[in-house]
Amino acid sequence: MLTRWLHSLSGRLSLMATLVLLVFLVVLSGVLERAYRTSLDEAKARELQAYIYTMLVVAEPDGDGLHLPFNLGEQRFNQPDSGLIGAVMDARGRVIWRSQSAVSLPNFSAMPLPLPLRQGQQAFAEIRLPGIATRYSSFRQGIAWALEDRELLFTFVILEDAAPLHAQVEQFSDTLWRWLGIGALALIAVQLLVLRWGLAPLRGVTRALQEMQQGGSDTLQGNFPRELVPLTDNLNLLIENERRQRDKTRHTLGDLAHSLKTPLAVLKGMDLASDPQSAQAALAEQVQRMDGIISYQLKRAVAGSPKSILRGVAVQPIAEKLLTALDKVYRHKHVDAELLCDDAVLFYGDEGDLMEMLGNLLDNGYKYGGGKLLAKIANTGDQRGLEMIIADNGPGLTEEQWRQVVQRGVRADQQQQGQGIGLAVVVDIVESYHGKIAIVPPPERDDADLGGLTLRVAL
């Protein structure tokens, strides 16, 4: 179950988002706890420094030492085990005075406290006295006492039980983690809802595919977001091309079977015994006819092949290659062909379709033109469209003649060799790309006017 969940987009996104959230919460809690502890330490340091000032107010020099009253204004100094201890160290680090709250501490005066400080120097830390489990927050400050003949250096020390501080930090940590846990659960729930809402269009595509497979629709239907529109459009185009190819194949097979009925019937009715010579000639004629029918149907099937919609094909190299080949085929005509095509022009479709279209159009220009040919090819619109203009200086065609020659098997010039299906194949390919092909009337011609036929193909 877990493996299946992790193999889904929602599972992967949920897992990664949850891990990122947990790491963020751990880092955030550490930062907040650190900031809170720092603020508590600073507040505690100021509080303990204030106790030192209360001791300084009542302190008086006594020889090389200091004299402080037995009872201080802060009552916690006067109560044993109150948790607040005051002490004064001389320049050698010896404890020369301690508050009554330190009476319960054995040999407090002999305990090695931190080294004395220089004048004006301050230090706040958490320490543990030897032989005592209690941790203390310690604040020390170096004080110089100026007399008439000398200067005395003392270090005032304040120790306070750190247990309340630790308890406050722990309480903050517990409260922080409790609320962070609640926030994490809420964020995970919101995250799951957001993922479910965000991935809903993908589930919509899945449902549309299922409906289409069950016969409910011929294409993917739905109001998809713009990020999925290219995907659904491409899928619809592929589905349409596949359906068109399937229908084309079925129709081609039916046409082929129907077209072969007549020559097969002729062959079955031949009398080889009575007139062998005539039968042989009829046999050759029917075989040639069958070969032409098969070639025609194969070309028709090729014209309906699926189209590539993802890769752009450079047009200029293919056009130049076709012109070079046609120059060799029609070298006796000395055709002056000009190609106007930038090297950045692309055809977004099948390379074979481009060669079939352009090859047939250029071949007709060489075959029926008067010796001059212009091929102008450029991208249009959003740079995914393509426009081809093929012009020659031949006799040209009228609108009525054009409507006839695009039909299969019809040729404008019966003197030329051919089967009359070249333009029909071009028309089929153009229509499969939802394009248009038409002759350009003289009023609309511009630089492509050579006085003959001008064809415009827009894909």
SEVEXRO-874686 format. One record per residue (C-alpha): x, y, z; residue in three letters; residue number from 1. Coordinates in pm, whole numbers. Layout:
residues N
[vopa [X; Y; Z]; "ALA"; NUM]
...
This chain:
residues 459
[vopa [0; 0; 0]; "MET"; 1]
[vopa [280; 241; 91]; "LEU"; 2]
[vopa [473; 155; -227]; "THR"; 3]
[vopa [164; 218; -437]; "ARG"; 4]
[vopa [105; 549; -260]; "TRP"; 5]
[vopa [465; 659; -319]; "LEU"; 6]
[vopa [430; 578; -690]; "HIS"; 7]
[vopa [160; 844; -721]; "SER"; 8]
[vopa [218; 1216; -771]; "LEU"; 9]
[vopa [5; 1305; -469]; "SER"; 10]
[vopa [197; 1058; -251]; "GLY"; 11]
[vopa [537; 1191; -357]; "ARG"; 12]
[vopa [436; 1553; -320]; "LEU"; 13]
[vopa [274; 1486; 19]; "SER"; 14]
[vopa [580; 1301; 147]; "LEU"; 15]
[vopa [827; 1566; 31]; "MET"; 16]
[vopa [611; 1853; 159]; "ALA"; 17]
[vopa [570; 1679; 496]; "THR"; 18]
[vopa [945; 1618; 527]; "LEU"; 19]
[vopa [1020; 1980; 438]; "VAL"; 20]
[vopa [758; 2094; 690]; "LEU"; 21]
[vopa [905; 1876; 967]; "LEU"; 22]
[vopa [1259; 1995; 898]; "VAL"; 23]
[vopa [1135; 2354; 898]; "PHE"; 24]
[vopa [954; 2305; 1229]; "LEU"; 25]
[vopa [1260; 2146; 1391]; "VAL"; 26]
[vopa [1483; 2432; 1276]; "VAL"; 27]
[vopa [1220; 2688; 1377]; "LEU"; 28]
[vopa [1180; 2537; 1724]; "SER"; 29]
[vopa [1556; 2538; 1774]; "GLY"; 30]
[vopa [1582; 2902; 1669]; "VAL"; 31]
[vopa [1289; 3007; 1892]; "LEU"; 32]
[vopa [1420; 2814; 2193]; "GLU"; 33]
[vopa [1764; 2963; 2143]; "ARG"; 34]
[vopa [1621; 3316; 2113]; "ALA"; 35]
[vopa [1400; 3263; 2419]; "TYR"; 36]
[vopa [1689; 3128; 2628]; "ARG"; 37]
[vopa [1909; 3418; 2519]; "THR"; 38]
[vopa [1642; 3671; 2619]; "SER"; 39]
[vopa [1601; 3497; 2958]; "LEU"; 40]
[vopa [1977; 3499; 3015]; "ASP"; 41]
[vopa [1998; 3868; 2935]; "GLU"; 42]
[vopa [1708; 3946; 3169]; "ALA"; 43]
[vopa [1860; 3729; 3442]; "LYS"; 44]
[vopa [2198; 3901; 3401]; "ALA"; 45]
[vopa [2038; 4244; 3447]; "ARG"; 46]
[vopa [1847; 4115; 3751]; "GLU"; 47]
[vopa [2162; 3975; 3917]; "LEU"; 48]
[vopa [2354; 4294; 3837]; "GLN"; 49]
[vopa [2087; 4490; 4024]; "ALA"; 50]
[vopa [2160; 4276; 4333]; "TYR"; 51]
[vopa [2527; 4374; 4307]; "ILE"; 52]
[vopa [2428; 4740; 4312]; "TYR"; 53]
[vopa [2227; 4682; 4634]; "THR"; 54]
[vopa [2542; 4532; 4789]; "MET"; 55]
[vopa [2761; 4820; 4673]; "LEU"; 56]
[vopa [2532; 5072; 4839]; "VAL"; 57]
[vopa [2597; 4931; 5187]; "VAL"; 58]
[vopa [2960; 4820; 5139]; "ALA"; 59]
[vopa [3239; 5010; 5323]; "GLU"; 60]
[vopa [3618; 4962; 5303]; "PRO"; 61]
[vopa [3774; 4787; 5606]; "ASP"; 62]
[vopa [4152; 4776; 5577]; "GLY"; 63]
[vopa [4229; 4558; 5277]; "ASP"; 64]
[vopa [3876; 4426; 5270]; "GLY"; 65]
[vopa [3516; 4536; 5266]; "LEU"; 66]
[vopa [3259; 4542; 5540]; "HIS"; 67]
[vopa [2892; 4467; 5462]; "LEU"; 68]
[vopa [2613; 4462; 5722]; "PRO"; 69]
[vopa [2495; 4130; 5863]; "PHE"; 70]
[vopa [2149; 4182; 5720]; "ASN"; 71]
[vopa [2102; 4319; 5369]; "LEU"; 72]
[vopa [1804; 4493; 5222]; "GLY"; 73]
[vopa [1726; 4198; 4995]; "GLU"; 74]
[vopa [1576; 3945; 5238]; "GLN"; 75]
[vopa [1673; 3645; 5031]; "ARG"; 76]
[vopa [2038; 3717; 5113]; "PHE"; 77]
[vopa [1948; 3677; 5481]; "ASN"; 78]
[vopa [1756; 3348; 5448]; "GLN"; 79]
[vopa [1945; 3015; 5435]; "PRO"; 80]
[vopa [1870; 2802; 5129]; "ASP"; 81]
[vopa [1683; 3089; 4965]; "SER"; 82]
[vopa [1859; 3018; 4635]; "GLY"; 83]
[vopa [2017; 3365; 4615]; "LEU"; 84]
[vopa [2379; 3398; 4734]; "ILE"; 85]
[vopa [2602; 3702; 4741]; "GLY"; 86]
[vopa [2981; 3697; 4786]; "ALA"; 87]
[vopa [3283; 3922; 4751]; "VAL"; 88]
[vopa [3628; 3806; 4636]; "MET"; 89]
[vopa [3954; 3993; 4677]; "ASP"; 90]
[vopa [4222; 4033; 4416]; "ALA"; 91]
[vopa [4363; 3686; 4503]; "ARG"; 92]
[vopa [4032; 3515; 4448]; "GLY"; 93]
[vopa [3959; 3449; 4815]; "ARG"; 94]
[vopa [3604; 3484; 4940]; "VAL"; 95]
[vopa [3618; 3762; 5199]; "ILE"; 96]
[vopa [3245; 3794; 5248]; "TRP"; 97]
[vopa [2936; 3583; 5185]; "ARG"; 98]
[vopa [2567; 3631; 5257]; "SER"; 99]
[vopa [2380; 3438; 5524]; "GLN"; 100]
[vopa [2197; 3243; 5251]; "SER"; 101]
[vopa [2523; 3053; 5195]; "ALA"; 102]
[vopa [2543; 2925; 5554]; "VAL"; 103]
[vopa [2400; 2588; 5456]; "SER"; 104]
[vopa [2670; 2539; 5195]; "LEU"; 105]
[vopa [2962; 2357; 5357]; "PRO"; 106]
[vopa [3296; 2539; 5340]; "ASN"; 107]
[vopa [3158; 2795; 5093]; "PHE"; 108]
[vopa [3443; 3033; 5166]; "SER"; 109]
[vopa [3696; 2770; 5064]; "ALA"; 110]
[vopa [3524; 2681; 4742]; "MET"; 111]
[vopa [3720; 2769; 4427]; "PRO"; 112]
[vopa [3499; 3022; 4255]; "LEU"; 113]
[vopa [3592; 3158; 3911]; "PRO"; 114]
[vopa [3895; 3384; 3895]; "LEU"; 115]
[vopa [3851; 3751; 3994]; "PRO"; 116]
[vopa [3776; 4006; 3724]; "LEU"; 117]
[vopa [3944; 4332; 3632]; "ARG"; 118]
[vopa [3777; 4663; 3699]; "GLN"; 119]
[vopa [3457; 4708; 3500]; "GLY"; 120]
[vopa [3470; 4354; 3362]; "GLN"; 121]
[vopa [3144; 4153; 3378]; "GLN"; 122]
[vopa [3069; 3784; 3326]; "ALA"; 123]
[vopa [2742; 3587; 3322]; "PHE"; 124]
[vopa [2741; 3210; 3310]; "ALA"; 125]
[vopa [2585; 2897; 3453]; "GLU"; 126]
[vopa [2815; 2716; 3695]; "ILE"; 127]
[vopa [2808; 2421; 3928]; "ARG"; 128]
[vopa [2993; 2437; 4261]; "LEU"; 129]
[vopa [3203; 2136; 4356]; "PRO"; 130]
[vopa [3013; 1883; 4564]; "GLY"; 131]
[vopa [2675; 2047; 4491]; "ILE"; 132]
[vopa [2428; 1917; 4234]; "ALA"; 133]
[vopa [2246; 2247; 4206]; "THR"; 134]
[vopa [2324; 2461; 3903]; "ARG"; 135]
[vopa [2356; 2836; 3959]; "TYR"; 136]
[vopa [2322; 3135; 3734]; "SER"; 137]
[vopa [2632; 3340; 3807]; "SER"; 138]
[vopa [2695; 3711; 3751]; "PHE"; 139]
[vopa [3033; 3862; 3840]; "ARG"; 140]
[vopa [3156; 4217; 3813]; "GLN"; 141]
[vopa [3498; 4365; 3885]; "GLY"; 142]
[vopa [3491; 4667; 4121]; "ILE"; 143]
[vopa [3789; 4896; 4202]; "ALA"; 144]
[vopa [3767; 5077; 4538]; "TRP"; 145]
[vopa [3981; 5390; 4539]; "ALA"; 146]
[vopa [4130; 5496; 4877]; "LEU"; 147]
[vopa [4359; 5789; 4951]; "GLU"; 148]
[vopa [4678; 5584; 4937]; "ASP"; 149]
[vopa [4582; 5278; 4733]; "ARG"; 150]
[vopa [4323; 5111; 4521]; "GLU"; 151]
[vopa [4151; 4786; 4617]; "LEU"; 152]
[vopa [4018; 4542; 4359]; "LEU"; 153]
[vopa [3718; 4324; 4439]; "PHE"; 154]
[vopa [3491; 4091; 4245]; "THR"; 155]
[vopa [3126; 4091; 4347]; "PHE"; 156]
[vopa [2955; 3758; 4284]; "VAL"; 157]
[vopa [2583; 3679; 4273]; "ILE"; 158]
[vopa [2466; 3319; 4250]; "LEU"; 159]
[vopa [2103; 3219; 4201]; "GLU"; 160]
[vopa [1950; 2876; 4169]; "ASP"; 161]
[vopa [1901; 2811; 3796]; "ALA"; 162]
[vopa [1620; 2556; 3846]; "ALA"; 163]
[vopa [1339; 2814; 3796]; "PRO"; 164]
[vopa [1512; 2934; 3479]; "LEU"; 165]
[vopa [1535; 2578; 3348]; "HIS"; 166]
[vopa [1172; 2515; 3441]; "ALA"; 167]
[vopa [1070; 2827; 3249]; "GLN"; 168]
[vopa [1266; 2714; 2944]; "VAL"; 169]
[vopa [1114; 2365; 2962]; "GLU"; 170]
[vopa [766; 2509; 2995]; "GLN"; 171]
[vopa [826; 2730; 2693]; "PHE"; 172]
[vopa [963; 2431; 2498]; "SER"; 173]
[vopa [662; 2216; 2587]; "ASP"; 174]
[vopa [421; 2491; 2492]; "THR"; 175]
[vopa [614; 2563; 2172]; "LEU"; 176]
[vopa [614; 2200; 2060]; "TRP"; 177]
[vopa [249; 2159; 2149]; "ARG"; 178]
[vopa [146; 2450; 1930]; "TRP"; 179]
[vopa [393; 2360; 1659]; "LEU"; 180]
[vopa [250; 2007; 1655]; "GLY"; 181]
[vopa [-103; 2141; 1624]; "ILE"; 182]
[vopa [13; 2380; 1352]; "GLY"; 183]
[vopa [194; 2098; 1171]; "ALA"; 184]
[vopa [-118; 1881; 1170]; "LEU"; 185]
[vopa [-325; 2172; 1045]; "ALA"; 186]
[vopa [-69; 2251; 773]; "LEU"; 187]
[vopa [-52; 1886; 665]; "ILE"; 188]
[vopa [-432; 1876; 641]; "ALA"; 189]
[vopa [-435; 2199; 439]; "VAL"; 190]
[vopa [-151; 2065; 226]; "GLN"; 191]
[vopa [-348; 1749; 145]; "LEU"; 192]
[vopa [-649; 1959; 51]; "LEU"; 193]
[vopa [-434; 2187; -166]; "VAL"; 194]
[vopa [-271; 1887; -336]; "LEU"; 195]
[vopa [-608; 1729; -396]; "ARG"; 196]
[vopa [-740; 2053; -543]; "TRP"; 197]
[vopa [-422; 2119; -742]; "GLY"; 198]
[vopa [-408; 1767; -892]; "LEU"; 199]
[vopa [-781; 1762; -970]; "ALA"; 200]
[vopa [-721; 1860; -1338]; "PRO"; 201]
[vopa [-499; 1552; -1382]; "LEU"; 202]
[vopa [-775; 1335; -1243]; "ARG"; 203]
[vopa [-1006; 1514; -1485]; "GLY"; 204]
[vopa [-780; 1409; -1774]; "VAL"; 205]
[vopa [-791; 1050; -1646]; "THR"; 206]
[vopa [-1171; 1056; -1628]; "ARG"; 207]
[vopa [-1190; 1206; -1977]; "ALA"; 208]
[vopa [-968; 926; -2110]; "LEU"; 209]
[vopa [-1185; 665; -1939]; "GLN"; 210]
[vopa [-1502; 819; -2082]; "GLU"; 211]
[vopa [-1346; 823; -2426]; "MET"; 212]
[vopa [-1237; 457; -2392]; "GLN"; 213]
[vopa [-1591; 362; -2289]; "GLN"; 214]
[vopa [-1732; 535; -2595]; "GLY"; 215]
[vopa [-1875; 836; -2419]; "GLY"; 216]
[vopa [-1675; 1087; -2624]; "SER"; 217]
[vopa [-1451; 1100; -2929]; "ASP"; 218]
[vopa [-1206; 1351; -2775]; "THR"; 219]
[vopa [-1087; 1466; -2437]; "LEU"; 220]
[vopa [-1357; 1699; -2309]; "GLN"; 221]
[vopa [-1314; 1930; -2010]; "GLY"; 222]
[vopa [-1225; 2276; -1889]; "ASN"; 223]
[vopa [-855; 2215; -1826]; "PHE"; 224]
[vopa [-607; 2475; -1689]; "PRO"; 225]
[vopa [-377; 2641; -1938]; "ARG"; 226]
[vopa [-77; 2433; -1827]; "GLU"; 227]
[vopa [-259; 2117; -1939]; "LEU"; 228]
[vopa [-414; 2261; -2255]; "VAL"; 229]
[vopa [-106; 2180; -2473]; "PRO"; 230]
[vopa [-112; 1823; -2339]; "LEU"; 231]
[vopa [-483; 1770; -2399]; "THR"; 232]
[vopa [-466; 1940; -2741]; "ASP"; 233]
[vopa [-177; 1716; -2845]; "ASN"; 234]
[vopa [-359; 1408; -2715]; "LEU"; 235]
[vopa [-673; 1507; -2905]; "ASN"; 236]
[vopa [-467; 1561; -3219]; "LEU"; 237]
[vopa [-297; 1225; -3181]; "LEU"; 238]
[vopa [-632; 1057; -3118]; "ILE"; 239]
[vopa [-778; 1230; -3421]; "GLU"; 240]
[vopa [-484; 1131; -3639]; "ASN"; 241]
[vopa [-503; 771; -3518]; "GLU"; 242]
[vopa [-875; 758; -3590]; "ARG"; 243]
[vopa [-823; 919; -3929]; "ARG"; 244]
[vopa [-546; 673; -4011]; "GLN"; 245]
[vopa [-764; 378; -3904]; "ARG"; 246]
[vopa [-1050; 502; -4118]; "ASP"; 247]
[vopa [-809; 576; -4401]; "LYS"; 248]
[vopa [-666; 226; -4387]; "THR"; 249]
[vopa [-1013; 71; -4383]; "ARG"; 250]
[vopa [-1129; 286; -4671]; "HIS"; 251]
[vopa [-811; 222; -4867]; "THR"; 252]
[vopa [-847; -153; -4827]; "LEU"; 253]
[vopa [-1209; -131; -4935]; "GLY"; 254]
[vopa [-1119; 86; -5233]; "ASP"; 255]
[vopa [-834; -148; -5327]; "LEU"; 256]
[vopa [-1059; -454; -5315]; "ALA"; 257]
[vopa [-1327; -277; -5516]; "HIS"; 258]
[vopa [-1076; -150; -5772]; "SER"; 259]
[vopa [-924; -494; -5824]; "LEU"; 260]
[vopa [-1260; -659; -5891]; "LYS"; 261]
[vopa [-1274; -552; -6254]; "THR"; 262]
[vopa [-926; -660; -6365]; "PRO"; 263]
[vopa [-962; -984; -6171]; "LEU"; 264]
[vopa [-1293; -1048; -6342]; "ALA"; 265]
[vopa [-1129; -986; -6681]; "VAL"; 266]
[vopa [-849; -1228; -6594]; "LEU"; 267]
[vopa [-1096; -1494; -6484]; "LYS"; 268]
[vopa [-1289; -1462; -6811]; "GLY"; 269]
[vopa [-985; -1491; -7039]; "MET"; 270]
[vopa [-969; -1783; -7286]; "ASP"; 271]
[vopa [-602; -1871; -7310]; "LEU"; 272]
[vopa [-658; -2175; -7530]; "ALA"; 273]
[vopa [-847; -2015; -7821]; "SER"; 274]
[vopa [-636; -1699; -7868]; "ASP"; 275]
[vopa [-306; -1715; -7671]; "PRO"; 276]
[vopa [-157; -1403; -7830]; "GLN"; 277]
[vopa [-457; -1182; -7754]; "SER"; 278]
[vopa [-489; -1330; -7408]; "ALA"; 279]
[vopa [-124; -1253; -7336]; "GLN"; 280]
[vopa [-168; -890; -7437]; "ALA"; 281]
[vopa [-481; -860; -7224]; "ALA"; 282]
[vopa [-299; -1023; -6934]; "LEU"; 283]
[vopa [-14; -772; -6957]; "ALA"; 284]
[vopa [-262; -486; -6975]; "GLU"; 285]
[vopa [-455; -600; -6669]; "GLN"; 286]
[vopa [-137; -664; -6468]; "VAL"; 287]
[vopa [-17; -314; -6551]; "GLN"; 288]
[vopa [-355; -177; -6450]; "ARG"; 289]
[vopa [-347; -366; -6120]; "MET"; 290]
[vopa [4; -238; -6052]; "ASP"; 291]
[vopa [-115; 118; -6107]; "GLY"; 292]
[vopa [-413; 64; -5875]; "ILE"; 293]
[vopa [-190; -75; -5600]; "ILE"; 294]
[vopa [60; 213; -5636]; "SER"; 295]
[vopa [-221; 462; -5618]; "TYR"; 296]
[vopa [-373; 310; -5304]; "GLN"; 297]
[vopa [-31; 287; -5135]; "LEU"; 298]
[vopa [33; 654; -5196]; "LYS"; 299]
[vopa [-309; 732; -5062]; "ARG"; 300]
[vopa [-238; 536; -4744]; "ALA"; 301]
[vopa [97; 710; -4699]; "VAL"; 302]
[vopa [-69; 1049; -4731]; "ALA"; 303]
[vopa [-282; 970; -4425]; "GLY"; 304]
[vopa [6; 875; -4194]; "SER"; 305]
[vopa [10; 1013; -3836]; "PRO"; 306]
[vopa [170; 1352; -3789]; "LYS"; 307]
[vopa [445; 1451; -3551]; "SER"; 308]
[vopa [346; 1759; -3353]; "ILE"; 309]
[vopa [638; 1799; -3123]; "LEU"; 310]
[vopa [949; 1843; -3337]; "ARG"; 311]
[vopa [1026; 2123; -3578]; "GLY"; 312]
[vopa [1181; 2023; -3912]; "VAL"; 313]
[vopa [1416; 2265; -4086]; "ALA"; 314]
[vopa [1262; 2351; -4424]; "VAL"; 315]
[vopa [1556; 2507; -4609]; "GLN"; 316]
[vopa [1780; 2194; -4634]; "PRO"; 317]
[vopa [1490; 1981; -4761]; "ILE"; 318]
[vopa [1386; 2243; -5018]; "ALA"; 319]
[vopa [1744; 2278; -5144]; "GLU"; 320]
[vopa [1780; 1901; -5170]; "LYS"; 321]
[vopa [1458; 1874; -5370]; "LEU"; 322]
[vopa [1560; 2155; -5605]; "LEU"; 323]
[vopa [1899; 1992; -5665]; "THR"; 324]
[vopa [1734; 1660; -5750]; "ALA"; 325]
[vopa [1480; 1826; -5982]; "LEU"; 326]
[vopa [1756; 2018; -6161]; "ASP"; 327]
[vopa [1908; 1683; -6253]; "LYS"; 328]
[vopa [1577; 1527; -6358]; "VAL"; 329]
[vopa [1478; 1827; -6573]; "TYR"; 330]
[vopa [1824; 1933; -6682]; "ARG"; 331]
[vopa [1706; 1947; -7046]; "HIS"; 332]
[vopa [1460; 2228; -6952]; "LYS"; 333]
[vopa [1719; 2453; -6780]; "HIS"; 334]
[vopa [1474; 2575; -6516]; "VAL"; 335]
[vopa [1574; 2894; -6334]; "ASP"; 336]
[vopa [1459; 2815; -5977]; "ALA"; 337]
[vopa [1485; 3063; -5688]; "GLU"; 338]
[vopa [1436; 2968; -5322]; "LEU"; 339]
[vopa [1344; 3234; -5065]; "LEU"; 340]
[vopa [1360; 3056; -4730]; "CYS"; 341]
[vopa [1540; 3156; -4411]; "ASP"; 342]
[vopa [1740; 2888; -4235]; "ASP"; 343]
[vopa [1528; 2941; -3920]; "ALA"; 344]
[vopa [1201; 2839; -4089]; "VAL"; 345]
[vopa [1058; 2522; -3930]; "LEU"; 346]
[vopa [780; 2282; -4023]; "PHE"; 347]
[vopa [607; 2131; -3718]; "TYR"; 348]
[vopa [508; 1796; -3855]; "GLY"; 349]
[vopa [636; 1482; -4025]; "ASP"; 350]
[vopa [942; 1526; -4246]; "GLU"; 351]
[vopa [798; 1282; -4502]; "GLY"; 352]
[vopa [485; 1495; -4531]; "ASP"; 353]
[vopa [694; 1803; -4598]; "LEU"; 354]
[vopa [895; 1626; -4868]; "MET"; 355]
[vopa [578; 1485; -5025]; "GLU"; 356]
[vopa [404; 1824; -5036]; "MET"; 357]
[vopa [700; 2033; -5143]; "LEU"; 358]
[vopa [829; 1766; -5384]; "GLY"; 359]
[vopa [499; 1740; -5572]; "ASN"; 360]
[vopa [453; 2118; -5591]; "LEU"; 361]
[vopa [809; 2180; -5714]; "LEU"; 362]
[vopa [790; 1887; -5956]; "ASP"; 363]
[vopa [475; 2034; -6112]; "ASN"; 364]
[vopa [650; 2372; -6137]; "GLY"; 365]
[vopa [942; 2212; -6321]; "TYR"; 366]
[vopa [716; 1994; -6534]; "LYS"; 367]
[vopa [451; 2247; -6639]; "TYR"; 368]
[vopa [634; 2578; -6592]; "GLY"; 369]
[vopa [798; 2785; -6857]; "GLY"; 370]
[vopa [1153; 2776; -6726]; "GLY"; 371]
[vopa [1123; 3000; -6418]; "LYS"; 372]
[vopa [1024; 2898; -6067]; "LEU"; 373]
[vopa [1000; 3081; -5735]; "LEU"; 374]
[vopa [957; 2907; -5399]; "ALA"; 375]
[vopa [891; 3140; -5106]; "LYS"; 376]
[vopa [859; 2972; -4762]; "ILE"; 377]
[vopa [823; 3137; -4420]; "ALA"; 378]
[vopa [678; 3082; -4075]; "ASN"; 379]
[vopa [361; 3272; -3984]; "THR"; 380]
[vopa [150; 3361; -3683]; "GLY"; 381]
[vopa [302; 3223; -3362]; "ASP"; 382]
[vopa [597; 3085; -3563]; "GLN"; 383]
[vopa [435; 2740; -3568]; "ARG"; 384]
[vopa [243; 2813; -3887]; "GLY"; 385]
[vopa [397; 2774; -4233]; "LEU"; 386]
[vopa [323; 2944; -4564]; "GLU"; 387]
[vopa [457; 2819; -4897]; "MET"; 388]
[vopa [415; 3011; -5223]; "ILE"; 389]
[vopa [516; 2827; -5543]; "ILE"; 390]
[vopa [504; 3034; -5862]; "ALA"; 391]
[vopa [606; 2960; -6223]; "ASP"; 392]
[vopa [580; 3128; -6562]; "ASN"; 393]
[vopa [383; 2848; -6728]; "GLY"; 394]
[vopa [36; 2860; -6879]; "PRO"; 395]
[vopa [-133; 2862; -6537]; "GLY"; 396]
[vopa [-474; 2728; -6440]; "LEU"; 397]
[vopa [-821; 2869; -6410]; "THR"; 398]
[vopa [-1033; 2816; -6100]; "GLU"; 399]
[vopa [-1233; 2551; -6281]; "GLU"; 400]
[vopa [-919; 2370; -6396]; "GLN"; 401]
[vopa [-779; 2386; -6043]; "TRP"; 402]
[vopa [-1090; 2222; -5899]; "ARG"; 403]
[vopa [-1047; 1941; -6151]; "GLN"; 404]
[vopa [-673; 1874; -6118]; "VAL"; 405]
[vopa [-693; 1829; -5738]; "VAL"; 406]
[vopa [-915; 1527; -5802]; "GLN"; 407]
[vopa [-739; 1193; -5813]; "ARG"; 408]
[vopa [-642; 1069; -6157]; "GLY"; 409]
[vopa [-702; 1403; -6334]; "VAL"; 410]
[vopa [-410; 1575; -6508]; "ARG"; 411]
[vopa [-415; 1915; -6672]; "ALA"; 412]
[vopa [-170; 1815; -6946]; "ASP"; 413]
[vopa [-241; 1469; -7086]; "GLN"; 414]
[vopa [83; 1482; -7283]; "GLN"; 415]
[vopa [292; 1459; -6967]; "GLN"; 416]
[vopa [354; 1125; -6795]; "GLN"; 417]
[vopa [194; 1064; -6459]; "GLY"; 418]
[vopa [-106; 922; -6278]; "GLN"; 419]
[vopa [-271; 1248; -6181]; "GLY"; 420]
[vopa [-259; 1192; -5804]; "ILE"; 421]
[vopa [30; 1423; -5699]; "GLY"; 422]
[vopa [-184; 1729; -5623]; "LEU"; 423]
[vopa [-452; 1509; -5465]; "ALA"; 424]
[vopa [-192; 1371; -5227]; "VAL"; 425]
[vopa [-79; 1727; -5147]; "VAL"; 426]
[vopa [-439; 1828; -5076]; "VAL"; 427]
[vopa [-485; 1529; -4843]; "ASP"; 428]
[vopa [-169; 1616; -4649]; "ILE"; 429]
[vopa [-262; 1985; -4625]; "VAL"; 430]
[vopa [-609; 1898; -4497]; "GLU"; 431]
[vopa [-463; 1659; -4241]; "SER"; 432]
[vopa [-277; 1959; -4094]; "TYR"; 433]
[vopa [-596; 2169; -4103]; "HIS"; 434]
[vopa [-436; 2386; -4369]; "GLY"; 435]
[vopa [-547; 2538; -4697]; "LYS"; 436]
[vopa [-413; 2524; -5054]; "ILE"; 437]
[vopa [-537; 2746; -5334]; "ALA"; 438]
[vopa [-425; 2928; -5645]; "ILE"; 439]
[vopa [-354; 3298; -5600]; "VAL"; 440]
[vopa [-553; 3513; -5844]; "PRO"; 441]
[vopa [-358; 3785; -6029]; "PRO"; 442]
[vopa [-500; 4077; -5826]; "PRO"; 443]
[vopa [-356; 3930; -5506]; "GLU"; 444]
[vopa [-12; 3842; -5640]; "ARG"; 445]
[vopa [295; 4041; -5540]; "ASP"; 446]
[vopa [662; 3952; -5578]; "ASP"; 447]
[vopa [568; 3592; -5663]; "ALA"; 448]
[vopa [401; 3693; -5992]; "ASP"; 449]
[vopa [587; 3522; -6275]; "LEU"; 450]
[vopa [286; 3525; -6505]; "GLY"; 451]
[vopa [195; 3159; -6465]; "GLY"; 452]
[vopa [49; 2956; -6179]; "LEU"; 453]
[vopa [92; 3079; -5819]; "THR"; 454]
[vopa [-5; 2839; -5540]; "LEU"; 455]
[vopa [-29; 2929; -5172]; "ARG"; 456]
[vopa [-20; 2662; -4903]; "VAL"; 457]
[vopa [-100; 2778; -4546]; "ALA"; 458]
[vopa [-58; 2532; -4259]; "LEU"; 459]
